[in-house]
Amino acid sequence: MSLFADLTQGVNAIRPGRTTMRNYDLPLFVAIGALLCLGLLMVYSASIALADGPLYSQMSRYSFVTRQAVFMVVGLVCAALVWLTPLALVQRLTLPLFGLTAVLLVLVFIPGIGYEANGANRWIDLGPVNFQPSELMKVVAVLFAADYVVRKQQHMDSLINGFMPMALAMAGVGILLLLEPDLGALIVIMAIAMGVLFLGGINAKVFSALVGVLVCTFFLLIWLSPWRRARLFAYLDPWNPENAYGSAYQLSHSLIAIGRGEWFGVGLGSSIEKLHYLPEAHTDFIVSVIGEELGFMGIALVVALFAVLITRAFEIGRQAIAMERVFSGLVAQGVGIWFGVQAFINIGVCLGLLPTKGLTLPLISYGGSSLVMNLVALALVARVDYENRVLMRGGRA
């Protein structure tokens, strides 16, 4: 080979854009796609019998899966729009978004705007669908915490300047969520805020003290609420006849469903507990139906897919921080914290490891607001990854 050919080959090898690097994170997208497909399948299976009951007698057996598919399409469209938005612009919009979402949390209490169900004011009535602002607040909490760490980086060792402004903002959100009431969303949002502050380098003593205060506060909230206290005691002894037909009814039937599934399940569509025995089988307790129909291996598959998704979110965030894109990195890792905490709580409740708490399983459980916001959050992670790859190729994000 001539000297000219050798030089040409060398130049082509380092020319920007000539690389085998993908434009996207394949494991991340595989995990998201698998969870969405599994969710659609299990929503159909878990909800197929609901039309036989009096509550949903006007609906067909395909109503829930059809609505979930529509929510998925809406979520993918919103996710595409978010992915097209540069993260620098997202950061500038963070404070206005936080204020707007706080206003939406207030609107749920206004008659004619807010929608009440089962004694809780968590939704805004939009006609054919209801919107849950607390799901949007989870996305905004990730952005707000990441932006706060960037703006207050030099004050992260200070209790007054570094921690108190964030604490006051989260306290305001917490009060609104407790008034709904929605303790599950509050736990997730506080976990997001605390996790991002920890990753951002908050003072260790301040962080430890804050964790202690939050834990004591949550136990106090449970103790002062008779129905929450009843759930806790029922969780400790679900097979007591008084509990099994009372506060632990969902938990006991969840455990029965998972026990029936054994290793490989009774077969897709063959669940008995979803036949009006297990309440909310298509939402909060969809893992129980997965366990009954697909067995231990089905639940293990769900856990493995979430492990891949969360690991990739943290790795994408680490790459961004290594390139001095702290806001972007903390956003990706904040989403990883969100999905990890919420999936852990949901699966833990269904397995009897945690007291019963109403939280959906991300990407799988039925629910429009939850699914759309999940996809928007993952679009933020995908955008962080895309900008990382552009910078690695020598471009500009």
Summary of the structure (lengths in Angstrom):
residues: 397
radius of gyration: 22.9
end to end distance: 38.6
largest distance: 88.0
contacts: 1336
relative contact order: 0.15
helix: 69%
strand: 3%
